[in-house]
Amino acid sequence: MDDAELERLLADLESDRTERKESATDGEKIRQAVCAFANDLPDHRQPGIIFIGADDRGACVNLSITDRLLRTLADMRSDGNIVPIPTMLVQKRTIRGCELAVIIVQPSDAPPVRFKGTTWIRVGPRRAIASADEERRLAEKRRARDLLLDLHPVHSATLDDLDTNVFQREYLPATLAPAVLAQNDRSLEHQLLATRFTTTDAPPCPTVLGLLVVGKSPSDFIPGAYIQFLRLDGTELTDPIKSQTSIHGPLAELLTRTDGLLKANISAATDIASKSVEVRTPDYPIVSLQQMVRNAVMHRSYETSNAPVRITWFSDRVEVHNPGGPFGQVTRANFGAPGITDYRNPHLAEALRNLGYVQRFGVGIAYARREMEKNDNPPPEFIVEDAYVSVILRRRR
């Protein structure tokens, strides 16, 4: 914070974002103030300031601001009395010619914050112990901040970045029964909110889910939200490139175009000798390829990686790389085991189900294995690491 902002807060005697102390002798009250500012019950979403070296009117008391004093104040953060540990900064600042120790306390992402087991809050310009109802409100703030990634707001986007034609023409009919849709007199804004594609903010903004499913250009805001396809003339990454492309767009378009690309690259062997009719057998079953790509789109991490889902097509195998490791109850040890599943992006999984790309949850790998076996391909091979999962689908024997 700059000096002008600090000077304004020091002079504002009614502000619930400031507290003034003539000295640091009463460390308990300073810790209570830190706790109260970290809880940010008024939801300012701005830091609270504790001035050490000024009286209640904001006048300078000419306190000597030593390194020892600053270290004592800084140690209050992690001495075990305030939990969870608050985010705070301790500085020596000169405001209006007066040397002050300034503690800048950021609002906590995990309220309620407690000092020695007691939750302190700001009630106007004073501190107070939170009531049961106020503690409940703080807990609700934490749960709101703990939203799953696919429901997080994307504040850099606006409603104009959502393709409302795709939403009304494709997604709503796939989600709602015709009779329900015919009677639905909600406004477009309410429909977007009801499907979790926008937030309740004023003005509303798109969620990650909304941009992924009906965004005009999802990768403009979510860098990894596309699929990269590379076909090589050989078995190594250094072999010549036959074709490559990046597929962008909202969910249905992304997967429809990817399905077309997969089908175009499958080769079929023709048998006219062993049967009375011509038999064409693909080198890869399309269902297995689709399941692995859709699993990657559904389960990848859109938060920790900006890499796309990658499909690398070699002459002897296809590799699908998902930039997201095991999640929840799925571990490296039980990955792919029947009945073991979890969802990093549960609302995106719901959207895939609504659009018809998922028929039943938790069986994608089983479907892929079954189709590979029926087509006389080797079983899929999985490389499971903490940050990614790759599947190798080998060509038909």
N, C-alpha and C positions, 0 to 999 in steps of 0.2 A: 504494500500500500504506500502511496506517495505521501509526502508531508502535508499537502493541502487536505487530503482526505482525513488523515489523522488529526489535524488541527480542528477540522469541522466536528469530528466525533468527540474530541476532548471538550469542546465548548458546548456541545448539545447535552444539557443536563437531563433531558427527558428521554433520551435514547435508551432503548433496551438492548443495544449492541455494545454498550460501554460500561466499564466499572473503573473507579479510581481508588487508589490506595496511596497513603502517604509513605508507607514503608512496606517491607516484605516480612515484617516480624510475625504477622498472623498468617502463617502459611496455610492453615486450614481453610480460612475464608477465600484465599486465592485459589486453592484447589476446588472449592465449591463453585467459584465463578467459572473456572475452566470447564468443569463438568456442565454447568448451565449453558454456556455458550456452545459447547459441543453438541448438546441435545437440540438446540435451535427449535424449541417448541413453536415459536411464531412462524417458522418456516421462511425466514429471510433468505436462506441459501447464500448468506454472506458471512464473513468472519466476524466474531466478537472480539473486542479489544479490552485488555486490562492495562491501565496506565499505572505504573509504580513510580511515585515521586510527585503526585498531584493530590490536592485535597478534594473534598466532595464538590467544590465549586469549580474545579479545574485549574486552580491557582498552583503555581510552582512552590514546592517546599524545599527546593535546593538539596535534594537527596544526592549523596555521592553514589554514582552508578559505576560500581567496580566489576571487574571480571568475576570475582567471587560471587557477587550478587547475581549476575547473569547466569552463572553455572548453577546456583541454588535454584533459581526459577526454572531453568531448563530441566533440572533433575526431577521436578515435580511431575513431569510427563510420564516417566517410566519407573517411579518408585514403588509401584504396585498398589497404590491407593485409589487410582482412577482407572476403571476398566469399562469397556475396552480402551486401550491406550489412545488418547486423543492425538490429533494432528495439530501441532502448534509450533509457532516460531517465536523465539525470544531475541529481541534486538535492543541496542542502545540507540535512541533517536533524540534529536534536538528539535523541539517544537516550540515556536515563539521564544527562542532563546533559552528554553529550559531543558536540561538533560533529563530524560525519562527512560526507564526500562519499560519496554512495550511487549506485551504478550499477545500475539495474534492467533486466535483459536478458530480453526476451520470447523464447519458443521460436520458431524460424524455421519458416515454411511451406515453405521450399525447402532442406532439408538435403541433402548435408552443407555446412556453412559452414566455410571454410578461412581460416587466417591464414598468409600468405605461402606458400600452396600446401599447407599441412599441416592435416589435420583433427584438431582437439582435442576431447576429450570429458571428462566427469567420471566417474571411477571411485571411488565413495565420496567421501571428503572431499578428494580430490586430482585434479589434472589429468593427462591422459595422451594420447599420440598414438593415434589410432584404428587398429585393425588392419584388414586387408582385409575381414574378415567384419563388423566393426563399421561400416565404410563402406558395405557392402552393405545392412545393416539401416537405416542412415540414408537411403539411396537409396530403399528400399522404403517408408519413411515418407513421403517426398516423393511417390512415385507414388500412395500411398493418398490423400494430400490432393489430388492432381490428378484425382480421380474426376470423370467427366463429371457435369454437373448432374443428370441424371435418376437417378443413383445416389447422390446426396448424402443423408445421413440428415436427417430432420426431427425434431429432438430434442423439439420441443414437442408432437409427436403420440405416441400409444400404439397398440398393436395393436388396441385397442377402436375406433380411428378407421378401421380397415379393415373393409369389408363382406365377411366370410368366406363368407357365403352366395353372393354374386355371384362371389367367387373360385372356389369349389368347383362352383357350378352352371353358370357361364358361361365363366370364363377357362380353367380346367384342361381341360374337354372340348374347347375350341377349340384348345388348345396341344398336348395329348398324344393319341396314337392310343388308341382304346378299349381295345385289348389291353394297352397299357402302363399306362393308367389303372387297369384292373382289377387289375393286379398291383402297383400302387403302394401299399406299406404304410408310407410315410413319414408322420410326424405332420404335422399342419397347420402347425406352426411350421417344420418342415423344408421343406415345400412352398413356403411363403412365402419362405423364404430362398433356395431353389433357383431361384425365378423372379425373384429380385432385388427383391422387394417389401419386404423387411426387411433390416436390417443384421446383422452378426455380433456386435454389442455385447451385453453382458450388463447389463441386459435388452435385448433387441432393440428397435429402433424402426423405424417405416416409412421407406422411402425416398421421394424425390419421385416416382419411377416408381410405387411401390405406391399412393400417395395419388391420383395421376392416374388410374390404371387401375381400382382397386377401393376407393378411399376413399369413406366415407359422405358426406363433404362436402369435396371437395378444395380449394375456394376458401377454406375457413376457414384453411388453412395455406399455400396458394399463391394469393395474391390474384388473379392474372390468369387462373386456371384455369376460365374460363367463356366463353360466347359471348353477345355482345350483338347483338340483332336490332332494326333500326329500319326501318319502311316509311313513306315520305313521299309525299304527294300532290303531286308536282311534281318538278322537276329540281334544286332547291337545298336545302341543309341547313336553310334558314330557312322552307321550305314547310311546310304543315300536316302533322301526324303522323297517319297512318292507323292504325298499330299499332306497339307496341314490347314487347319482352320480353327477359329475361335467362335463359339456359339454363344450369343448373348440374347437376352430378352426375358420377359416374364415366364413364370414356371411352365405353363402349358406349352408355350412356343418353344422354350428351351428344350423340353423333353421330346416334343413332336419332331423338331428339326434333328435332334440327336438320334431318335429312332430311325429317321430316314437315312441318316448318314451311316448308321450301323448296318442297316439292310443293304445299302448300296455297296458296302465293302465285304459282305459275306459272299463267298464263292460256293458253288454247288457242284458236286460231282454227279455225273449222269451214268446210271447203270441201265443198259438196254439188253444185257445178256442173261442175267439171273432171274428176271421176272418176265411175265408176259406183257407187262406195260412198262413204260419208261419210269425209272425211279430216280429222283433228284435228292441228294443228301447234302445239306450244308456243312461247311467246315466248322461252323459254330452255331449252336441253337440261339435264335434271336432272343428267346425268353431269358436265357442265362445272361446275355449281355445287358439286356434291359434291366434286369433285377439288380445287377451289380452297379450300374450307373445310377439308378434311382435310389438305391441304398446310400450311395456316396453323397448324392444331393441332399437326401433327408438327414443323414447323420453327421455330415461334416461340421467342422467348427467355423462359423462365420465371424467369430469374435477374435480368435487367437491367430488366425492365418489369413493372409491376403492372396494365397495361392488358389488357383482354380481346381476343380475336379479335372484330372487328366486321364485321357484315354490314349494309350500308346499301342499301336497295332503293328506288331512285328510279323515276319513271314511265318513264324511257328507258334505265336501266342499273342494274346491281347492282355494288356495290363491296365487295370483301372486303379487310379491313385486317389484316395480320399484324405484330404488334409484335416483329419480329426481322429484322434485315437479313441480307445474304449471309453465308455461313459457310464456312470452309475454302477449298476450291478454287473455290467459287462466288463470283464477283465481280460488281460492277455491270456490267462489260463483257460477261461471258459468261453472264449470268443467262438461263435458259430454253433455252440451247443444247443440242442433243441430246447425251446421254451425259455431261453435266457435272452432277454432283450431289455432295452431301456432307450429313452429318447432325450437327446440333447435339445432337439427342436420339436417339442410335441405338437405345437400348433401348426408348424409347417407339415408335419406328418399328417395331421388332420386335413390340411388343404390338399395334399397329394391323394388322400383317400377320397375326398369329395370330388376331385377331378377325375377319378377312376384309374390313377396310376398305381394305386395300392389296393389290392382286393382284400387282403387280410394281413394284419400286423404280425411281425415276428416270424414270417415264413419265407422271406425273400431268398435267404441263403439255401434253405431246403429246396425251394423251387429250382434254383440255379443248379444245385447238385443233381437233382432228379433229371432235369433236361440234358445236362451234360452226359449223364450215364446212358440215357435213352439214345442219344446221338452218337454214342461210342467215343466220346471225348474223355480224357483223363479228368479226375475230379478237380474242382477249383483248389488253388493253393493260396493261403493267406499269409501275409507278412504283417504282423500286428505289433506296432510300437506305440509308445506313449503319445506321440504327436501325430501319427498317421496310420492308416490301414491301406495296404495294397492287396489286390487280388490278381492272380495270374490264371487266365483261362487258356489252356493249351489246345492247339488245333486237333481236330478229329484224327484218330489213328489211321 
